[in-house]
Amino acid sequence: MTYMSHLKTDSVSKQHRDSRAAGERPKSPYNVAFGILSALAILMIVAGHLGYDILTVGGLFPYYSFHVPLFMFISGYFYRDEEECHPLAYLKKKAKRLLLPYFIWNVVYGLLAAALRAFGGFSMGEAVSLKTLFVSPFLNGYQFILNYAAWFVPVLFIVEGMNLCMRLLLGRLHINSEWLILIGTLAVGILVVQFAIEGRVWGLYKTPGRILFLYPCFQMGQFYKKKLETRDSLGNVPYFAVVLGVQVLLHLCCNGLAYSSVWCTGFANGPVIPYVTVVSGIAFWLRVSKILAPLCEGGQRDISAAQSDVEKRNGPAAAQNLAGGFLLHLGRNTYAVMMHHVMAFMLVKMVLAGTAAYTGYLADFDFVRFYADIDYYYLVKGSEAFQMVYLAAGVGMPLLLQKGQDILLRSVRGRLQAGRFGRG
């Protein structure tokens, strides 16, 4: 994500040089494998909201059995112990990168939802108020519907803060063991799932429920980085044999693997299996990302540079660089896609609604559902292939919006700096 990507990626850049000048520890080179993993994770989020099983490996890895925890895993992997030296600065940085853009866009979507209700005939979203602007995002994130997919952002900020405070406390007690942290947080998460199965996680209890359920997944990222990554050397054939074998057994022995992280519901197989599916899903796609990483190394350049390279030398290598460049670009901008893809879906549906209303085509378009149900996705001629149009819009439009936002911000900063120099 453009803001969230700073949690997950460390690139050699001007920030690297500035940090050395300031006496801070320089950042590591960009982690290509985790950049790809971030891109795949956001594609699963977008496809999951469509019900488009393009990345489920034939249904073997249902999105809702691991994709939200996967984002926590990635964020946890990039947490650095040095942050504990300056905890307030760390929290300020996270608030700036996560909460500030979230609340800005929450205002925008609140006003947009109000306008659609008042003038467009829609019946989605709550009224704009102090509660829906600043409180509801921490309760469930569904206040204005059009940006509901970004419910994850406030949760991630809270998890980041909890992790920092826990590690500071354990450090003071000299028991800052990754084994202890993982086992302890998993025990709490398993207890939350059991409570949810028993119907005890309801109403406002869902807020701490989703946080505590996802908290161990953040710790899994740190545990992998510190304890497992150097030992992750098993060959691809036996590795995939084990992971796929476990996943097949899970399907044979369980009553469906999907569940809802945001609502803490759908746990049909006891309190442990949800975390088993998290581990198996992460294990599968992490290895896929590592296999793809060497193929995408050339894509670390800006995607525009990759495009110009294609113009210079056509061929498989150029296309490979372009594809790799797109994946890594997407991996750096998952925040924008998370925030805006539902609105992108809505724009596609508005085009289809206009076509149905004014041309006589698409006669089976359901206007009642269109105005009331954000999860209504009209498929032209009932074709499942049309889901690719939604997927392309859900990824492409937010990336274009982010590009425009970046250009605007650079322009504003340039004008401000020019003004300062002019006054000087």
Secondary structure, 3 states (H helix, E strand, C coil): CCCCHHHHCCCCCHHHHHHHHCCCCCCCCCCHHHHHHHHHHHHHHHHHHHCCCCCCCCCCCCHHHCHHHHHHHHHHHCCCHHHHHCHHHHHHHHHHHHHHHHHHHHHHHHHHHHHHHHHCCCCCCCCCCHHHHHHHHHHCCCCCCCCHHHHHHHHHHHHHHHHHHHHHHHHHCCCCCHHHHHHHHHHHHHHHHHHHHCCCCCHHHHHHHHHHHHHHHHHHHHHHHHHHHHHCCCCHHHHHHHHHHHHHHHHHHCCCCCCECCCCECCCCCCCHHHHHHHHHHHHHHHHHHHHHHHHHHHHCCHHHHHHHHHHCCCHHHHHHHHHHHHHHHHHCHHHHHHHHHHHHHHHHHHHHHHHHHHCCCCCCCHHHHHHCCCCCCCHHHCHHHHHHHHHHHHHHHHHHHHHHHHHHHHHHHHHHHHHHHHC
